[in-house]
Amino acid sequence: MKNGVNRALAAKKNFLQNILIASVVLSLNCAPIAAYAMPEPVPAAQNDKAKAAAAKKKEAEKKKKEAEKAKAAKAKAKAAEAKKKEAEKKKAANAKATAEKKEAAEKQRAAQAKANEKKREEAQKEAAKAQAQREKEAAERAKIAAQREADKAKKEAAEKAKEEKAIRDYEKYQESLENPKKEVISYINLGLRAGYSAMMDKLAKTPEGALWGSGTLNKSNALQQLVGGGGAGLDLTYGLEYGHFLFETGLDFRFLNSTSNYGFTATRPDLTYGATYYYMFDKLTETRNMMQVGLPVMFGAQFKDFYFLLGAKIHYAFMCPYTQKGKYDIVVEDPAFLEPYGMGIHELNGTTNQKIKFRQPDISVAAEIGLDLDRWLQKQPKPVDPKDKKRKKVQPGQRLPFGQEHVHYRVSLFAEYSVLNANSTPAVKPVEFIPTDALVQKTNTMLAMNGDTKLNNLFVGAKFTIQFEIPGKTARPVPPPPAYAIYSVVDAVTNEPIPVAFVETRGTESGKIALREKQINPKKGFRQKHAVGNFTASAKAENYYPAEQQFTVEKVGTTQYVTIALQPRPVLRVRVYNKETGLVVPATVQIIANGATEPAYNLATDSVNGEAKQMLAEGPQYKLHIAQMGYDTLDMVIANIGDSLNIALTPIKKGEVFIVKNLFFATNKTRILSRSEEALNDLYMYLARNPQVRIKIVGHTDSVGKDAANQKLSDGRANEVMKDLIERGIAPERLQAEGRGETQPIDTNDTEEGRQNNRRVEIEIL
C-alpha cells in the first residue's frame, strides 16, 4: 500500500511541474505572436506611453505569475503535505491491516493446529480401533482355524472310530460264520414272470366212419400241430429262509396263450339226392387264452448265490375264450356224375371269443432255479445323520426297515406243467350245417370233439423277484469294511503336487483294473476303495515321464497312502522376435529330425509373448527351420531338446525381394484358390505389424502360351493379391502391383517342376 501512495504523490508532482513548464513556454511564444499582430509604429510619445503601459502590464503579469507560482507552490506544498499525511495514514492502515492479517493468520494457524491435533487424535483413535478390530479379526480367524482343526481332528477321530467299529463288527461277524447260528428270515416276494406257454391238447381216437350227427369225421389223416404262445405271470408270496432251507407260498396269477393248427376231413351225406360232401380242412387255427389264479407250495434250498425251488401249484381258471380261423374245400361225389366235382374254397365262419369249460382245479408241478443278485444290486444303509431327530441309530443286531439293505433281488428260470387233464368241454360235432345248405354254419372248439380230449398246460420262462425282508431280531451279515488308498502325484524335483495328473491302478498279479484312469485333485488327492491285495498304480501327466508305484492293502478297513513322483520331461521353448524392433513375431516354427524330409513338429508362436513350447521325442537330433514372410529364413541345430531358444529374425530391407509361398491360382486364371488363405493372412499380418513398409506385388508366369497373354495373366494375379490385401484393411497407398509375364524366370521352362517355380508372386520392399 505504501508503494501505491508514493506512486500517486509522484504523479501529482509531475503534473504541477508540467503545468508550470507549459505556462513559461506559452508566455515566451506569445511575444512574437503579439508583435506580429501589432499595428504599424506610432509616434515616440505614443510609443513611450505604450511602453510604459506595456511595462506596467508586464510587471502586473509578472506579479500575477509570481502570485500564481507562489499559489501553485503553496498548493503543491499543501498537496505534498496532504500526500504525506495520506501516505502516513495509508501506512498506518497498512500496518494495522498487516497486524490484523498476521493476527488472523496466527488465529488460523492455531485453529489449524488445533484441528490437526484433533484429527491426529481421531486418526490415532481410528488406528487404535482398526488395530483392535484387526486383532479381534485375527483372534476370530485363529479361533475359527482352531475350531476347524478341532473339527477336523474330531472328524478324523470319529472316522477312525467308525472304521475301527466296522472292523470289530466285521470280525465279530466272521467269528459268527465260524460258529454259525441258524435263524429264520421271512420275506414278502413280488415276482414277475414271462415266457412260453402251451395248451397241449390230445384228441381221442375216433373210429373211422363214426357218425357225427348227419356226417362223419375221418381222422385217419387228421393233422394236429401245437404252436403255443406267450405267457405272463405275477406272484405275491411269502418266503421263509432257515439256513439253506427255503419255503414259499402265496398267490400266483398267470395268463396263458396258445395256438394249435388242425387239418382233417369231415364227410356229410345228402339223403335227398344220395350225394356225399367232403369238407377238407387244410389248416384250422384255434387260439386259446386262459387266466388263472393259484396257490403255490414250493420247497428248496440256497447255496451261496444260487437257489432252487420245487413244488406244486393249484390253479383255478376264469375268463378262458378261444378263437378260430381257416379255410375249407368242398368236394362232392354225386351218383349223377361220373367224376367228383368241387364247390370251391370257402372262408370258415369260425368262432370268436367263445368260452371254454375247464375242469377245476388245475394242478401243476413247478420248478425254479435262479441266482441271488444281492452281491450286485443290494443297497447298503445310508449313514445316520445326527441332526435328523426322526432317524434312529442302528444298533448291533438290529435290522433296518424296508427300502434299504433288506431289499433283495433274484433272477431265475422256471417251468410249470399241469399233471391233470384240464379239459371239461362237452362233446359236440366239430362242424354244424343247415340241412338245406352245403356250407359250414358253425364250428366248435377242437377240445369238444369228444369227451375224452385231454388238455395239459405248460408254462416256461424267466422270472425276476424283489424280496422285502421282514425285520427280525437277528442282524444281517456284515459286509467287510472297505479299505482305501489315497493317491497323490508330485513332481520328483520340487515335491510339489502336479496340477493335472492321471492315475490308473491294476492288480499286480491279475492285471485287472482296480481303478480306471482318474484325474487326481492336486490339493486333496483322490480316495479310492480297494480290496485286499497287491496293486500297481501308474501315473502320467503332460511334460512328465510316466511312473509306477506298487502298494499292498493288507487288511480291510485300513488306509494306504500312495504317492507317485513323476520326473519332468525336457521341454523345448522357442521365442521369436524382430531383431531390429524387439517386438514379438508370430511365426511357424518347424522342428525336423535329421534325415527326415517332413517336419516332426509344427509350432506356432503366439502374438502376445511370441512363444511356443513342445516336448520332443528323445533320440534323434533335431534342427529348427523358420521361413516367416518378411524376414530372412533361419535354420539352426537344436543342441538340447530341453533348451529355451530366443530367436531374432532379421526383417527384409528396402529393395529386397521374397516369394509368397503356398499361393495358388486357378489354372490360366487370376482367381485365388481358397487354400491360399494362410499365405495371404501371413502377408497381411506382416504388413499390419510393419505399418511403415510399402511393397510392390510382382506376378510372374512360365513361358507356355503367348507373351501378351502371359503378361496380362501376371498383371491380373498381382492385382488380385493387392485387392485381397486392401479388403483385409491394408491402405492402398502402401501397395503397388505389377506383372512381368515370362520375362524373369528363376528356373528352366523345359520341365514341369521348373515351370511351377516360375509361376510365382514376389514381394518387393519399397
Protein Blocks (a to p, Z undefined) as FASTA:
>chain_A
ZZmmmmmmmmmmmmmmmmmmmmmmmmmmmmmmmmmmpccdddfklmmmmmmmmmmmmmmm
mmmmmmmmmmmmmmmmmmmmmmmmmmmmmmmmmmmmmmmmmmmmmmmmmmmmmmmmmmmm
mmmmmmmmmmmmmmmmmmmmmmmmmmmmmmmmmmmmmmmmmmmmmmmmmmmmmmmmmmcc
ddddddddddddddddddddddddddehiaehjaccdfklcccddebjcddddddddddd
ehjbccdddddddddddddddddddddddfknopacddddfbacdddddddddddddddd
dehjbccdddddddddehiadddddddddddddfkbmbdcdebjadddddehiacddddd
dddddddddddfklmmpccdddddfklmkbccddehiacdehilmbccdddddddddfbd
fbfcdcddfbdcdfkbcbdfbdcdfklmpmkbccdddddddddddddddddfbdcddddd
ddddddddddfklopacfbacdddddfklopafbdcddddfklopaddddeddddddddd
ehiacdddddddfbghiacddddddddddddddddddfklopacddddddddehiabdfb
dcdddfklopacddddehiacddddddehiacdddddfbfkbccddddddddehiacdde
hiacdehiabdcfklmmmmmmmmmmmmmmmmbccdddddddfedcfklmmmmmmmmmmmm
mmmmmmnopafklpccddehjmlccbdfkbmklmmmmmccddddZZ
